Amino acid sequence: MNTLSGKTLFITGASRGIGLAIALRAARDGANVAIAAKSAVPNPKLPGTIHTAAGAVEAAGGRALALQCDIREEAQVQAAVAKTVEAFGGIDILVNNASAIWLRGTLDTPMKRFDLMQQVNARGTFLCAQACLPHLLQAPNPHILTLAPPPSLDPKWWAPHTGYTLAKMGMSFVTLGLAAEFADRGIAINALWPRTLIATDALNMIPGVSTTNARRPEIVADAAHAILVRPAAGFTGRFLVDDEVLAEAGVTDLSRYAVDPARPLLPDLFLD
């Protein structure tokens, strides 16, 4: 069973970037995709809205539901999950992709930014899982996949941007806890992280970072697909890296994912 045909995915932050790439890969199989994101109207700095994403999903062969949803708001998440179930009859897969980033030190981190990261990243991951779990428990091959790194207490990842690392590792620890809690309930609860920088619009907004030394979001989408088609039972609590997942699936030539194959790839954060 190497297809997501007929499966329903609830993907947070799917209006652009990695979330959209995962949505489009599922759409090519004929999946149903709920696009839960804040962007309902075009932003000159960040291209892509829930509506453009829904159009792209349908053009790729899937069925789409555009849901304006701020995952910091419990009522909005509950409503988005209810609409997804009403439209598609259930939820098979939750992809926790939405994430806020601020790569600055303590004295350069406004508390508004700190709070945003904790609310979106760790709390949002927990909230979306809590809302989707009653439906996932009824699905035949349920998965929760969170875009989060392997947990690390190495100070080198904490010193430069404690607020962001705390928020991102929060997603990792939520994954760890949920996987253990639901280990005997047949849900695959795992995390996925890219080996290298990924060229996204959000990355473009970080000063001094160039996407020419990155891979395209499709590598993460293909790795996510390889994970989500696997039998869920017993496959849980794993912190997976995109190139390792693809190697296991027999894909070793990753040159086509490079933005510029002539440029050296920069490693992503949190991986040694």
Secondary structure, DSSP 4 states (H G I P E B T S, - for coil): ----TT-EEEEETTTSHHHHHHHHHHHHTT-EEEEEES--S--SSS---HHHHHHHHHHTT-EEEEEE--TT-HHHHHHHHHHHHHHHSS--EEEE---------GGG--HHHHHHHIIIIIIHHHHHHHHHHHHHTTSSS-EEEEE-PPP---HHHHSS-HHHHHHHHHHHHHHHHHHHHTTTTT-EEEEEE-SB-B--HHHHTSTT--GGGSB-THHHHHHHHHHHTS--TT--S-EEEHHHHHHHTT----GGGBSSTTSPPPBPTT--
